Amino acid sequence: MKEKDDFPRHIAIIMDGNGRWAKDRGLPRIMGHREGIKTAHKIVEAAIDLRIEVLTLYTFSSDNWKRPKKEIDLLMGALEDFLIKQSRKITENNLRFQILGGIKRLPASLQRELYRIVETTKKNTGLILNLALNYGGRLEIVEAVRRIAEAVLRRDLRLEQIDENLFSQFLYTRGLPDPDLLIRTGGEFRVSNFLLWQISYTEIYISPKLWPDFTRRDLEEAINSFRKRERRFGGIPA
């Protein structure tokens, strides 16, 4: 499928609808999350096949701590279990695994598993898979401002050096291209505090499907929609 320069290098996905999927079937919400994790696995495999360079999945928002503790604990346990089971496959697929967000609030055992996979895959050269965990776009920007201010106070930076490129180097996504395409499932039309700096010129695709029902074909439809668009970046048509 990849044959044109207008193919997205970086795709970000807001995986919305796990809870609604479970509710529609009379199931506990955790069942929706488990199905959502399975879908994420399938979409990662599709991204590898399609030769996407970077895939960023909004896995757990810093605002999601407002949810019931039991649901959060079950979700964290399901994620850890999945990572343990898929660890070998992640390595075999040459994935480079990265975390966006402050994961120190996550369960200690999950933190250890995340750090282990990040370390063991850091030299891999295939798809860069970012999991946004305990992530908030506003918090990311505030933390970047704080680190820049500290660098200025230490005299490691001068005020006149600060521009958009430098600011980007203080974000979780430093060194990565901004998303070309943002996909949101579940039919909602909002960005939910996700990659607020990075998506300033990102093309947005809304899928009515709930995340557990999202398929490779849906991903390809989103990419085809992207490829038909004319990206202007504030300019005018050629």
N, CA, C and O of each residue as an XYZ file, in Angstrom:
952
protein
N       0.822     -1.215      0.000
C       0.000      0.000      0.000
C       0.856      1.264      0.000
O       0.456      2.295     -0.541
N       2.044      1.174      0.616
C       2.878      2.375      0.722
C       3.641      2.609     -0.565
O       4.572      1.869     -0.885
N       3.246      3.652     -1.315
C       3.911      3.883     -2.593
C       3.991      5.353     -2.974
O       4.509      5.694     -4.037
N       3.467      6.246     -2.089
C       3.493      7.665     -2.401
C       4.124      8.450     -1.267
O       4.172      7.993     -0.125
N       4.609      9.649     -1.603
C       5.189     10.517     -0.597
C       4.135     11.056      0.370
O       4.488     11.558      1.437
N       2.843     10.964      0.017
C       1.791     11.497      0.874
C       1.309     10.460      1.892
O       0.243     10.621      2.486
N       2.087      9.404      2.091
C       1.737      8.385      3.068
C       2.140      8.894      4.458
O       3.232      9.443      4.603
N       1.295      8.730      5.486
C       1.645      9.257      6.816
C       2.833      8.533      7.436
O       2.893      7.304      7.433
N       3.770      9.299      7.964
C       4.905      8.713      8.673
C       4.516      8.354     10.103
O       4.914      7.317     10.633
N       3.732      9.235     10.711
C       3.389      9.089     12.130
C       1.871      9.131     12.272
O       1.231     10.107     11.880
N       1.300      8.067     12.835
C      -0.136      7.997     13.099
C      -0.346      7.942     14.603
O       0.286      7.142     15.293
N      -1.228      8.788     15.112
C      -1.613      8.771     16.522
C      -3.081      8.361     16.612
O      -3.891      8.745     15.769
N      -3.414      7.587     17.629
C      -4.782      7.080     17.755
C      -5.320      7.297     19.165
O      -4.680      6.929     20.150
N      -6.506      7.898     19.246
C      -7.264      7.974     20.499
C      -8.201      6.778     20.483
O      -9.175      6.754     19.731
N      -7.908      5.790     21.309
C      -8.621      4.511     21.278
C      -9.850      4.601     22.177
O      -9.815      4.178     23.332
N     -10.924      5.147     21.646
C     -12.107      5.446     22.449
C     -13.219      4.428     22.207
O     -13.422      3.970     21.083
N     -13.937      4.081     23.278
C     -15.136      3.258     23.117
C     -15.105      1.903     23.783
O     -16.037      1.119     23.610
N     -14.051      1.595     24.550
C     -13.985      0.279     25.194
C     -15.152      0.064     26.163
O     -15.793     -0.986     26.159
N     -15.411      1.075     26.989
C     -16.486      0.956     27.967
C     -17.852      0.835     27.322
O     -18.682      0.036     27.756
N     -18.087      1.632     26.277
C     -19.373      1.571     25.584
C     -19.558      0.225     24.882
O     -20.663     -0.313     24.824
N     -18.455     -0.307     24.352
C     -18.507     -1.614     23.696
C     -18.970     -2.678     24.676
O     -19.816     -3.510     24.348
N     -18.410     -2.648     25.884
C     -18.795     -3.629     26.899
C     -20.240     -3.411     27.358
O     -20.998     -4.368     27.514
N     -20.610     -2.166     27.569
C     -21.972     -1.862     28.029
C     -23.012     -2.329     27.021
O     -24.050     -2.870     27.405
N     -22.743     -2.126     25.738
C     -23.682     -2.547     24.694
C     -23.915     -4.055     24.717
O     -24.941     -4.539     24.240
N     -22.953     -4.793     25.278
C     -23.056     -6.251     25.304
C     -23.385     -6.796     26.689
O     -23.371     -8.005     26.920
N     -23.683     -5.873     27.605
C     -24.012     -6.291     28.958
C     -22.843     -6.894     29.706
O     -23.037     -7.745     30.575
N     -21.617     -6.463     29.380
C     -20.402     -7.010     29.976
C     -19.755     -5.994     30.914
O     -20.015     -4.798     30.782
N     -18.930     -6.430     31.847
C     -18.164     -5.498     32.686
C     -17.239     -4.647     31.817
O     -16.793     -5.096     30.761
N     -16.952     -3.431     32.252
C     -16.119     -2.522     31.467
C     -14.739     -3.106     31.192
O     -14.153     -2.850     30.141
N     -14.212     -3.902     32.147
C     -12.879     -4.452     31.946
C     -12.826     -5.336     30.715
O     -11.783     -5.440     30.070
N     -13.949     -5.980     30.378
C     -13.967     -6.811     29.176
C     -13.770     -5.950     27.929
O     -13.138     -6.382     26.965
N     -14.307     -4.744     27.950
C     -14.080     -3.823     26.839
C     -12.617     -3.435     26.730
O     -12.071     -3.342     25.631
N     -11.976     -3.205     27.889
C     -10.557     -2.847     27.876
C      -9.701     -4.004     27.362
O      -8.743     -3.795     26.618
N     -10.052     -5.220     27.764
C      -9.285     -6.376     27.289
C      -9.428     -6.555     25.785
O      -8.455     -6.863     25.097
N     -10.634     -6.363     25.278
C     -10.828     -6.429     23.829
C     -10.083     -5.291     23.136
O      -9.558     -5.456     22.035
N     -10.046     -4.130     23.800
C      -9.323     -2.990     23.241
C      -7.834     -3.256     23.136
O      -7.194     -2.840     22.170
N      -7.277     -3.948     24.126
C      -5.860     -4.310     24.078
C      -5.593     -5.268     22.915
O      -4.579     -5.146     22.229
N      -6.505     -6.219     22.696
C      -6.359     -7.134     21.560
C      -6.401     -6.369     20.237
O      -5.636     -6.662     19.318
N      -7.303     -5.385     20.148
C      -7.384     -4.574     18.930
C      -6.097     -3.790     18.714
O      -5.602     -3.689     17.592
N      -5.554     -3.230     19.811
C      -4.296     -2.484     19.703
C      -3.200     -3.374     19.126
O      -2.409     -2.931     18.294
N      -3.157     -4.624     19.566
C      -2.167     -5.572     19.054
C      -2.324     -5.770     17.549
O      -1.337     -5.779     16.813
N      -3.565     -5.928     17.095
C      -3.820     -6.131     15.669
C      -3.442     -4.891     14.853
O      -2.914     -5.007     13.747
N      -3.713     -3.710     15.404
C      -3.398     -2.480     14.679
C      -1.891     -2.253     14.622
O      -1.378     -1.742     13.627
N      -1.185     -2.627     15.678
C       0.278     -2.543     15.643
C       0.820     -3.447     14.538
O       1.705     -3.040     13.785
N       0.301     -4.660     14.436
C       0.742     -5.572     13.377
C       0.445     -4.997     11.995
O       1.251     -5.119     11.073
N      -0.729     -4.366     11.864
C      -1.075     -3.744     10.580
C      -0.128     -2.598     10.259
O       0.288     -2.434      9.113
N       0.212     -1.808     11.267
C       1.132     -0.679     11.058
C       2.504     -1.168     10.610
O       3.158     -0.535      9.780
N       2.935     -2.299     11.165
C       4.214     -2.884     10.740
C       4.136     -3.283      9.272
O       5.038     -2.982      8.491
N       3.058     -3.959      8.903
C       2.884     -4.391      7.515
C       2.831     -3.210      6.554
O       3.340     -3.290      5.436
N       2.219     -2.123      6.988
C       2.057     -0.940      6.139
C       3.280     -0.026      6.172
O       3.317      1.006      5.501
N       4.263     -0.415      6.950
C       5.532      0.326      7.073
C       5.338      1.751      7.595
O       5.965      2.697      7.118
N       4.465      1.876      8.573
C       4.347      3.142      9.295
C       5.613      3.314     10.130
O       6.119      2.342     10.690
N       6.127      4.533     10.219
C       7.360      4.751     10.980
C       7.104      4.880     12.478
O       7.846      4.339     13.298
N       6.030      5.613     12.824
C       5.728      5.866     14.240
C       4.236      5.677     14.473
O       3.413      6.174     13.704
N       3.888      4.953     15.540
C       2.494      4.775     15.937
C       2.383      5.144     17.416
O       3.082      4.578     18.257
N       1.503      6.092     17.725
C       1.311      6.532     19.104
C      -0.116      6.223     19.535
O      -1.076      6.672     18.909
N      -0.246      5.449     20.612
C      -1.553      5.016     21.104
C      -1.844      5.685     22.450
O      -1.059      5.579     23.392
N      -2.979      6.372     22.522
C      -3.401      7.020     23.768
C      -3.980      5.951     24.670
O      -5.151      5.592     24.548
N      -3.162      5.444     25.572
C      -3.495      4.256     26.347
C      -4.188      4.579     27.666
O      -5.153      3.915     28.043
N      -3.692      5.605     28.372
C      -4.284      5.976     29.662
C      -3.980      7.447     29.910
O      -2.819      7.845     30.013
N      -5.026      8.241     30.003
C      -4.888      9.681     30.214
C      -4.631      9.995     31.682
O      -5.041      9.245     32.568
N      -3.956     11.097     31.931
C      -3.772     11.553     33.317
C      -5.111     11.910     33.952
O      -5.213     11.992     35.176
N      -6.138     12.123     33.131
C      -7.476     12.398     33.648
C      -8.239     11.110     33.977
O      -9.262     11.154     34.660
N      -7.743      9.964     33.493
C      -8.453      8.698     33.715
C      -8.378      8.201     35.157
O      -9.069      7.249     35.523
N      -7.537      8.846     35.982
C      -7.478      8.462     37.392
C      -8.790      8.748     38.110
O      -9.010      8.263     39.220
N      -9.660      9.530     37.485
C     -10.963      9.838     38.086
C     -11.906      8.637     38.033
O     -12.952      8.640     38.683
N     -11.546      7.627     37.273
C     -12.396      6.442     37.130
C     -12.314      5.573     38.389
O     -11.409      5.752     39.204
N     -13.261      4.626     38.553
C     -13.246      3.755     39.740
C     -11.917      3.014     39.877
O     -11.354      2.534     38.893
N     -11.423      2.929     41.121
C     -10.125      2.290     41.374
C     -10.098      0.848     40.878
O      -9.090      0.400     40.332
N     -11.191      0.122     41.061
C     -11.218     -1.267     40.632
C     -11.006     -1.376     39.130
O     -10.269     -2.248     38.669
N     -11.648     -0.497     38.361
C     -11.490     -0.521     36.905
C     -10.053     -0.209     36.517
O      -9.495     -0.849     35.625
N      -9.443      0.783     37.190
C      -8.053      1.156     36.891
C      -7.121     -0.003     37.200
O      -6.242     -0.326     36.401
N      -7.309     -0.637     38.368
C      -6.442     -1.750     38.758
C      -6.542     -2.903     37.765
O      -5.531     -3.499     37.394
N      -7.753     -3.214     37.342
C      -7.941     -4.296     36.377
C      -7.313     -3.953     35.032
O      -6.716     -4.815     34.388
N      -7.444     -2.694     34.604
C      -6.856     -2.263     33.339
C      -5.334     -2.353     33.390
O      -4.709     -2.852     32.454
N      -4.734     -1.870     34.482
C      -3.275     -1.931     34.620
C      -2.794     -3.384     34.613
O      -1.779     -3.713     33.998
N      -3.542     -4.248     35.310
C      -3.172     -5.660     35.334
C      -3.269     -6.298     33.960
O      -2.409     -7.093     33.581
N      -4.318     -5.952     33.204
C      -4.489     -6.498     31.855
C      -3.367     -6.028     30.934
O      -2.872     -6.800     30.112
N      -2.964     -4.764     31.069
C      -1.886     -4.226     30.241
C      -0.565     -4.915     30.568
O       0.183     -5.288     29.664
N      -0.278     -5.082     31.849
C       0.965     -5.748     32.245
C       0.997     -7.185     31.739
O       2.012     -7.645     31.214
N      -0.110     -7.884     31.900
C      -0.188     -9.275     31.443
C       0.049     -9.369     29.943
O       0.744    -10.268     29.471
N      -0.531     -8.437     29.201
C      -0.358     -8.442     27.751
C       1.101     -8.201     27.367
O       1.641     -8.879     26.493
N       1.736     -7.228     28.030
C       3.130     -6.913     27.706
C       4.051     -8.090     27.999
O       4.975     -8.365     27.235
N       3.800     -8.780     29.098
C       4.621     -9.942     29.439
C       4.477    -11.022     28.373
O       5.468    -11.605     27.932
N       3.240    -11.284     27.963
C       2.981    -12.334     26.979
C       3.520    -11.990     25.596
O       3.915    -12.877     24.839
N       3.534    -10.682     25.264
C       3.932    -10.265     23.917
C       5.374     -9.779     23.844
O       5.824     -9.328     22.791
N       6.100     -9.868     24.952
C       7.463     -9.330     25.005
C       8.353     -9.894     23.903
O       9.047     -9.142     23.219
N       8.335    -11.209     23.727
C       9.187    -11.831     22.707
C       8.782    -11.355     21.311
O       9.635    -11.065     20.472
N       7.459    -11.279     21.071
C       6.988    -10.867     19.746
C       7.372     -9.418     19.455
O       7.695     -9.073     18.318
N       7.336     -8.573     20.482
C       7.748     -7.178     20.310
C       9.194     -7.123     19.820
O       9.524     -6.366     18.907
N      10.041     -7.927     20.434
C      11.456     -7.952     20.046
C      11.630     -8.535     18.650
O      12.382     -7.996     17.837
N      10.939     -9.634     18.371
C      11.059    -10.287     17.064
C      10.599     -9.378     15.929
O      11.130     -9.452     14.821
N       9.614     -8.521     16.198
C       9.097     -7.611     15.174
C       9.942     -6.346     15.021
O       9.590     -5.450     14.254
N      11.070     -6.275     15.759
C      11.997     -5.149     15.634
C      11.359     -3.822     16.054
O      11.756     -2.759     15.576
N      10.371     -3.887     16.948
C       9.712     -2.674     17.446
C      10.627     -1.905     18.388
O      11.364     -2.500     19.174
N      10.576     -0.594     18.306
C      11.206      0.248     19.335
C      10.096      0.805     20.210
O       9.269      1.593     19.749
N      10.078      0.403     21.449
C       8.986      0.668     22.380
C       9.333      1.888     23.228
O      10.403      1.940     23.833
N       8.432      2.868     23.273
C       8.667      4.081     24.050
C       7.421      4.457     24.845
O       6.305      4.088     24.477
N       7.619      5.194     25.939
C       6.524      5.625     26.802
C       6.439      7.147     26.777
O       7.449      7.835     26.928
N       5.237      7.664     26.587
C       4.982      9.093     26.705
C       4.159      9.304     27.972
O       3.061      8.761     28.095
N       4.678     10.082     28.909
C       3.927     10.345     30.127
C       4.738     10.061     31.374
O       5.855      9.547     31.303
N       4.168     10.398     32.509
C       4.828     10.171     33.793
C       4.353      8.873     34.407
O       3.276      8.822     35.001
N       5.157      7.810     34.269
C       4.668      6.488     34.652
C       4.968      6.140     36.113
O       4.674      5.025     36.543
N       5.539      7.058     36.878
C       5.867      6.749     38.277
C       4.628      6.534     39.136
O       4.718      5.986     40.234
N       3.473      6.964     38.641
C       2.239      6.754     39.388
C       1.641      5.372     39.108
O       0.721      4.942     39.805
N       2.151      4.685     38.105
C       1.634      3.376     37.738
C       2.113      2.311     38.741
O       3.085      2.541     39.459
N       1.444      1.157     38.796
C       1.897      0.079     39.687
C       3.361     -0.275     39.433
O       3.827     -0.268     38.294
N       4.080     -0.587     40.516
C       5.526     -0.833     40.420
C       5.852     -1.971     39.461
O       6.811     -1.882     38.695
N       5.060     -3.040     39.498
C       5.345     -4.175     38.618
C       5.168     -3.805     37.155
O       5.924     -4.270     36.302
N       4.161     -2.961     36.852
C       3.955     -2.500     35.482
C       5.095     -1.581     35.059
O       5.568     -1.654     33.925
N       5.535     -0.718     35.968
C       6.683      0.146     35.658
C       7.903     -0.680     35.275
O       8.581     -0.375     34.294
N       8.182     -1.725     36.048
C       9.359     -2.568     35.770
C       9.255     -3.206     34.391
O      10.238     -3.267     33.653
N       8.068     -3.677     34.050
C       7.888     -4.308     32.741
C       8.060     -3.303     31.616
O       8.667     -3.607     30.589
N       7.524     -2.103     31.811
C       7.650     -1.049     30.798
C       9.113     -0.654     30.597
O       9.592     -0.572     29.466
N       9.816     -0.413     31.702
C      11.227     -0.035     31.609
C      12.044     -1.140     30.945
O      12.959     -0.862     30.170
N      11.710     -2.397     31.252
C      12.454     -3.520     30.677
C      12.284     -3.562     29.163
O      13.256     -3.749     28.431
N      11.050     -3.388     28.693
C      10.805     -3.453     27.250
C      11.430     -2.248     26.543
O      11.986     -2.385     25.453
N      11.339     -1.077     27.159
C      11.984      0.101     26.574
C      13.478     -0.136     26.420
O      14.054      0.176     25.378
N      14.106     -0.686     27.450
C      15.554     -0.911     27.432
C      15.947     -1.960     26.402
O      16.920     -1.781     25.670
N      15.185     -3.063     26.344
C      15.572     -4.157     25.450
C      15.296     -3.858     23.980
O      15.828     -4.536     23.101
N      14.465     -2.845     23.705
C      14.135     -2.546     22.305
C      14.745     -1.236     21.809
O      14.492     -0.829     20.675
N      15.536     -0.580     22.634
C      15.987      0.776     22.290
C      16.875      0.833     21.048
O      17.000      1.889     20.429
N      17.493     -0.290     20.678
C      18.355     -0.306     19.489
C      17.637     -0.861     18.266
O      18.224     -0.946     17.188
N      16.369     -1.240     18.425
C      15.614     -1.764     17.285
C      15.362     -0.668     16.263
O      15.344      0.516     16.599
N      15.169     -1.068     15.024
C      15.098     -0.094     13.927
C      13.759     -0.097     13.187
O      13.609      0.578     12.169
N      12.790     -0.855     13.696
C      11.491     -0.918     13.027
C      10.520      0.133     13.530
O      10.920      1.231     13.915
N       9.254     -0.210     13.522
C       8.211      0.701     13.969
C       8.493      1.222     15.369
O       8.799      0.447     16.275
N       8.390      2.537     15.546
C       8.462      3.140     16.880
C       7.051      3.148     17.448
O       6.171      3.826     16.919
N       6.832      2.400     18.521
C       5.527      2.312     19.157
C       5.544      3.099     20.454
O       6.230      2.731     21.408
N       4.786      4.183     20.483
C       4.656      4.999     21.685
C       3.354      4.661     22.399
O       2.282      4.702     21.796
N       3.446      4.328     23.676
C       2.253      4.198     24.511
C       2.169      5.441     25.383
O       3.077      5.715     26.169
N       1.083      6.194     25.248
C       0.859      7.364     26.095
C       0.164      6.883     27.363
O      -1.018      6.539     27.343
N       0.909      6.863     28.464
C       0.426      6.330     29.739
C       0.524      7.403     30.812
O       1.565      8.041     30.966
N      -0.561      7.600     31.552
C      -0.626      8.718     32.500
C      -0.189      9.990     31.779
O       0.623     10.763     32.286
N      -0.743     10.188     30.595
C      -0.337     11.284     29.712
C      -1.400     12.375     29.692
O      -2.597     12.092     29.682
N      -0.949     13.621     29.686
C      -1.820     14.771     29.483
C      -1.075     15.818     28.681
O       0.055     16.166     29.022
N      -1.686     16.327     27.624
C      -1.010     17.278     26.750
C      -0.638     18.573     27.446
O       0.458     19.090     27.229
N      -1.528     19.115     28.282
C      -1.220     20.354     28.995
C      -0.076     20.141     29.986
O       0.821     20.975     30.111
N      -0.128     19.008     30.685
C       0.936     18.704     31.650
C       2.280     18.574     30.939
O       3.296     19.047     31.448
N       2.295     17.941     29.776
C       3.531     17.803     29.014
C       4.122     19.169     28.683
O       5.330     19.374     28.805
N       3.273     20.100     28.266
C       3.735     21.448     27.917
C       4.247     22.178     29.149
O       5.288     22.832     29.090
N       3.524     22.076     30.274
C       3.957     22.730     31.511
C       5.315     22.184     31.961
O       6.188     22.946     32.376
N       5.488     20.864     31.876
C       6.765     20.271     32.274
C       7.900     20.724     31.357
O       9.025     20.932     31.812
N       7.605     20.876     30.073
C       8.624     21.365     29.141
C       9.020     22.797     29.485
O      10.204     23.133     29.460
N       8.050     23.640     29.803
C       8.330     25.029     30.192
C       9.194     25.056     31.448
O      10.136     25.841     31.547
N       8.864     24.190     32.408
C       9.632     24.148     33.657
C      11.084     23.760     33.397
O      12.001     24.361     33.957
N      11.293     22.745     32.539
C      12.664     22.309     32.262
C      13.447     23.377     31.496
O      14.644     23.554     31.721
N      12.775     24.078     30.600
C      13.449     25.164     29.878
C      13.825     26.282     30.835
O      14.925     26.830     30.760
N      12.894     26.626     31.751
C      13.177     27.682     32.732
C      14.368     27.292     33.610
O      15.221     28.126     33.912
N      14.421     26.023     34.016
C      15.549     25.565     34.823
C      16.861     25.673     34.053
O      17.888     26.051     34.617
N      16.824     25.341     32.762
C      18.029     25.437     31.932
C      18.482     26.882     31.787
O      19.682     27.156     31.766
N      17.535     27.811     31.687
C      17.876     29.233     31.599
C      18.498     29.707     32.910
O      19.486     30.441     32.902
N      17.919     29.287     34.038
C      18.450     29.683     35.342
C      19.863     29.147     35.549
O      20.693     29.800     36.182
N      20.133     27.962     35.014
C      21.483     27.387     35.110
C      22.431     28.008     34.097
O      23.632     27.741     34.114
N      21.889     28.833     33.220
C      22.633     29.479     32.143
C      23.107     28.476     31.089
O      24.081     28.716     30.376
N      22.396     27.349     31.007
C      22.652     26.403     29.926
C      21.946     26.846     28.646
O      22.305     26.406     27.554
N      20.955     27.704     28.776
C      20.198     28.249     27.653
C      20.080     29.755     27.802
O      20.038     30.289     28.910
N      20.027     30.428     26.652
C      19.739     31.863     26.640
C      18.320     32.059     26.107
O      17.853     31.267     25.289
N      17.641     33.092     26.557
C      16.260     33.329     26.145
C      16.127     33.402     24.634
O      15.143     32.916     24.076
N      17.092     33.996     23.971
C      17.000     34.158     22.518
C      17.145     32.834     21.772
O      16.873     32.773     20.573
N      17.567     31.780     22.457
C      17.675     30.468     21.821
C      16.329     29.746     21.756
O      16.176     28.782     21.006
N      15.372     30.203     22.529
C      14.103     29.482     22.632
C      13.234     29.758     21.419
O      12.840     30.899     21.176
N      12.935     28.716     20.659
C      12.015     28.796     19.537
C      11.215     27.490     19.489
O      11.336     26.657     20.387
N      10.406     27.312     18.456
C       9.558     26.117     18.386
C      10.384     24.837     18.323
O      10.038     23.838     18.954
N      11.473     24.867     17.563
C      12.285     23.660     17.432
C      12.906     23.264     18.758
O      12.917     22.086     19.117
N      13.420     24.240     19.485
C      14.019     23.937     20.781
C      12.958     23.440     21.750
O      13.182     22.476     22.482
N      11.798     24.100     21.758
C      10.726     23.691     22.664
C      10.345     22.232     22.434
O      10.108     21.490     23.387
N      10.288     21.823     21.171
C       9.910     20.455     20.836
C      10.882     19.438     21.428
O      10.498     18.301     21.702
N      12.137     19.839     21.625
C      13.125     18.922     22.169
C      12.945     18.662     23.658
O      13.604     17.787     24.219
N      12.056     19.415     24.304
C      11.775     19.221     25.719
C      10.464     18.467     25.939
O      10.017     18.318     27.076
N       9.851     17.994     24.859
C       8.613     17.226     24.957
C       8.915     15.731     24.987
O      10.033     15.316     24.681
N       7.930     14.930     25.352
C       8.105     13.473     25.365
C       8.457     12.950     23.975
O       9.142     11.936     23.845
N       7.988     13.644     22.939
C       8.154     13.173     21.560
C       9.412     13.709     20.895
O       9.526     13.676     19.669
N      10.342     14.195     21.673
C      11.556     14.783     21.085
C      12.221     13.794     20.138
O      12.360     12.607     20.436
N      12.625     14.320     18.996
C      13.294     13.491     18.003
C      12.359     12.778     17.052
O      12.816     12.134     16.107
N      11.051     12.878     17.282
C      10.082     12.208     16.425
C       9.350     13.232     15.560
O       9.200     14.386     15.963
N       8.894     12.822     14.380
C       8.061     13.730     13.577
C       6.700     13.897     14.242
O       6.205     12.981     14.900
N       6.101     15.066     14.067
C       4.745     15.276     14.563
C       3.786     14.335     13.833
O       4.055     13.941     12.698
N       2.667     13.969     14.472
C       1.715     13.094     13.783
C       1.200     13.718     12.492
O       0.846     14.896     12.462
N       1.161     12.936     11.441
C       0.529     13.363     10.199
C      -0.972     13.143     10.269
O      -1.760     13.923      9.733
N      -1.353     12.054     10.946
C      -2.756     11.642     10.995
C      -3.137     11.277     12.426
O      -2.460     10.479     13.073
N      -4.226     11.870     12.912
C      -4.799     11.512     14.203
C      -6.135     10.824     13.972
O      -7.041     11.400     13.369
N      -6.254      9.598     14.448
C      -7.496      8.837     14.330
C      -8.164      8.788     15.693
O      -7.520      8.473     16.693
N      -9.462      9.101     15.735
C     -10.226      8.912     16.958
C     -11.398      7.997     16.664
O     -12.180      8.244     15.746
N     -11.511      6.941     17.446
C     -12.636      6.031     17.293
C     -13.768      6.446     18.230
O     -13.602      7.334     19.066
N     -14.911      5.799     18.081
C     -16.029      6.049     18.978
C     -16.912      7.208     18.590
O     -17.887      7.503     19.282
N     -16.585      7.883     17.474
C     -17.448      8.935     16.959
C     -17.411     10.251     17.695
O     -18.229     11.125     17.408
N     -16.492     10.434     18.638
C     -16.413     11.696     19.379
C     -15.513     12.692     18.637
O     -14.508     12.311     18.037
N     -15.892     13.973     18.689
C     -15.163     15.016     17.960
C     -14.409     15.915     18.944
O     -14.743     17.089     19.104
N     -13.397     15.357     19.594
C     -12.548     16.149     20.481
C     -11.185     15.472     20.577
O     -11.043     14.290     20.264
N     -10.183     16.237     21.013
C      -8.823     15.695     21.071
C      -8.434     15.250     22.477
O      -7.393     14.617     22.649
N      -9.232     15.560     23.471
C      -9.073     15.008     24.825
C      -7.659     15.165     25.392
O      -7.094     14.217     25.937
N      -7.098     16.360     25.261
C      -5.822     16.676     25.919
C      -4.685     15.784     25.419
O      -3.810     15.394     26.193
N      -4.701     15.466     24.132
C      -3.729     14.529     23.548
C      -2.821     15.241     22.556
O      -3.293     15.790     21.561
N      -1.521     15.232     22.825
C      -0.508     15.771     21.903
C      -0.874     17.177     21.420
O      -0.832     17.457     20.223
N      -1.226     18.044     22.345
C      -1.756     19.358     21.967
C      -0.757     20.183     21.161
O      -1.148     20.871     20.218
N       0.506     20.128     21.511
C       1.529     20.853     20.752
C       1.767     20.190     19.396
O       1.885     20.867     18.375
N       1.833     18.879     19.401
C       2.283     18.135     18.232
C       1.246     18.082     17.100
O       1.626     17.892     15.945
N      -0.043     18.243     17.395
C      -1.069     18.049     16.360
C      -1.543     19.358     15.739
O      -2.643     19.423     15.191
N      -0.723     20.394     15.822
C      -1.155     21.704     15.316
C      -1.527     21.673     13.833
O      -2.397     22.429     13.402
N      -0.877     20.804     13.043
C      -1.213     20.677     11.616
C      -1.528     19.232     11.233
O      -1.404     18.850     10.069
N      -1.929     18.448     12.203
C      -2.262     17.053     11.962
C      -3.650     16.923     11.329
O      -4.585     17.623     11.719
N      -3.777     16.028     10.357
C      -5.085     15.720      9.783
C      -5.846     14.791     10.733
O      -5.272     13.842     11.268
N      -7.139     15.065     10.941
C      -7.936     14.305     11.902
C      -8.967     13.454     11.175
O      -9.641     13.907     10.249
N      -9.069     12.206     11.624
C     -10.036     11.265     11.050
C     -10.856     10.678     12.194
O     -10.306     10.100     13.132
N     -12.186     10.833     12.107
C     -13.090     10.326     13.127
C     -13.780      9.068     12.606
O     -14.421      9.081     11.555
N     -13.633      7.988     13.361
C     -14.321      6.748     13.017
C     -15.496      6.542     13.966
O     -15.342      6.704     15.176
N     -16.670      6.186     13.439
C     -17.804      5.924     14.320
C     -17.668      4.621     15.087
O     -18.404      4.394     16.048
N     -16.743      3.762     14.684
C     -16.593      2.461     15.323
C     -15.996      2.599     16.716
O     -15.101      3.414     16.941
N     -16.496      1.797     17.644
C     -15.876      1.705     18.954
C     -14.548      0.962     18.805
O     -14.408      0.091     17.946
N     -13.574      1.315     19.650
C     -12.218      0.809     19.459
C     -12.129     -0.712     19.330
O     -11.412     -1.177     18.444
N     -12.809     -1.521     20.153
C     -12.673     -2.973     19.984
C     -13.132     -3.485     18.626
O     -12.758     -4.588     18.227
N     -13.940     -2.702     17.908
C     -14.428     -3.120     16.592
C     -13.572     -2.576     15.447
O     -13.835     -2.876     14.283
N     -12.553     -1.779     15.769
C     -11.708     -1.159     14.745
C     -10.785     -2.214     14.157
O     -10.188     -3.003     14.889
N     -10.670     -2.229     12.826
C      -9.915     -3.271     12.141
C      -8.801     -2.683     11.265
O      -8.686     -1.468     11.105
N      -8.001     -3.570     10.714
C      -6.973     -3.148      9.755
C      -7.614     -2.411      8.577
O      -7.082     -1.408      8.103
N      -8.747     -2.908      8.112
C      -9.419     -2.246      6.996
C      -9.818     -0.818      7.369
O      -9.719      0.090      6.544
N     -10.267     -0.618      8.604
C     -10.609      0.734      9.054
C      -9.366      1.628      9.076
O      -9.426      2.805      8.719
N      -8.247      1.051      9.500
C      -6.995      1.806      9.487
C      -6.629      2.210      8.067
O      -6.224      3.348      7.826
N      -6.767      1.292      7.135
C      -6.439      1.595      5.747
C      -7.380      2.647      5.169
O      -6.954      3.485      4.374
N      -8.654      2.614      5.560
C      -9.595      3.636      5.107
C      -9.194      5.011      5.631
O      -9.295      6.004      4.911
N      -8.742      5.072      6.876
C      -8.288      6.339      7.446
C      -7.069      6.862      6.686
O      -6.969      8.055      6.403
N      -6.146      5.956      6.360
C      -4.947      6.354      5.615
C      -5.316      6.824      4.215
O      -4.766      7.813      3.731
N      -6.240      6.126      3.559
C      -6.669      6.536      2.222
C      -7.343      7.899      2.254
O      -7.161      8.702      1.339
N      -8.125      8.170      3.306
C      -8.733      9.489      3.465
C      -7.654     10.559      3.596
O      -7.748     11.628      2.993
N      -6.632     10.258      4.388
C      -5.515     11.188      4.571
C      -4.829     11.493      3.245
O      -4.482     12.642      2.972
N      -4.634     10.479      2.432
C      -3.875     10.649      1.197
C      -4.635     11.464      0.147
O      -4.036     11.967     -0.803
N      -5.937     11.594      0.319
C      -6.740     12.392     -0.612
C      -6.780     13.873     -0.218
O      -7.273     14.708     -0.976
N      -6.262     14.188      0.962
C      -6.336     15.560      1.442
C      -5.138     16.373      0.973
O      -4.065     15.837      0.697
N      -5.349     17.670      0.892
C      -4.273     18.582      0.513
C      -3.804     19.310      1.764
O      -4.538     20.112      2.341
N      -2.588     19.027      2.174
C      -2.052     19.621      3.390
C      -1.394     20.963      3.049
O      -0.494     21.026      2.211
N      -1.849     22.021      3.698
C      -1.388     23.376      3.336
C      -0.456     23.986      4.367
O       0.329     24.871      4.029
N      -0.520     23.540      5.610
C       0.339     24.083      6.671
C       0.284     25.612      6.728
O       1.305     26.279      6.895
N      -0.927     26.148      6.586
C      -1.108     27.584      6.678
C      -0.942     28.326      5.361
O      -1.164     29.535      5.298
N      -0.552     27.610      4.303
C      -0.348     28.243      3.018
C      -1.608     28.183      2.153
O      -2.720     28.051      2.665
N      -1.418     28.281      0.843
C      -2.530     28.205     -0.117
C      -2.256     27.068     -1.080
O      -1.109     26.637     -1.197
N      -3.283     26.559     -1.784
C      -3.063     25.455     -2.709
C      -2.021     25.784     -3.758
O      -1.903     26.928     -4.198
N      -1.262     24.769     -4.157
C      -0.247     24.989     -5.188
C      -0.920     25.364     -6.492
O      -0.242     25.593     -7.493
